């Protein structure tokens, strides 16, 4: 995102589907432009835990 890449470009470069990347992309987008890595990591991990429940 810092390099102005779209979700499609990021998914393509990571060779992952948009469905896999979208949740992380949405979380990171909330923290732009500061991109607090600790806050992003915490929220991504919490989201993954909630998906398992």
N, C-alpha and C positions, 0 to 999 in steps of 0.2 A: 504494500500500500504506500509506503514511503517513496517508492519509485514510480508511483502513479500507474501501477498495473491493475488491470481489472480482475475481477473474480475469475473470469474465464481464462485469462492469461496465467494467473497463479495456479489454478487447477491443472492447466495444460503443462506448465513447467514442472509441477510436482508429480505429474502423471497420476493424478487422483481425480475422482469425480467431483463435480460441483457439490453434490449432496454431502460429501465428506468434508469439504473445505468450508462450505457456507456457514456452519455454526461458529467456527473459529474466526472466520472473516468478519462476521457480524459483531463478535465480541471485540476484536481488535479495532474495528471501526469506531466503537463507542469511546475508545481511549485516544483516538487521534486528536491532535497531532503529537501529544506527549508520548504516547506508547509506553505507559508504565508497565514494564515487563512483569513485575511481581503481581500486580493487580490482574493483568491479563491471564497469567498462568493460574492464579487462584480461581478466577472465574471459569476458565476452560476446564480445569479439574473438577470444579463443582458441577458444571454442566454435564460432564461425563458420568459423574457419580449419580446424578439425577436420572440420566438415561438408563442406568442399570437398575434403578429401583422400580 
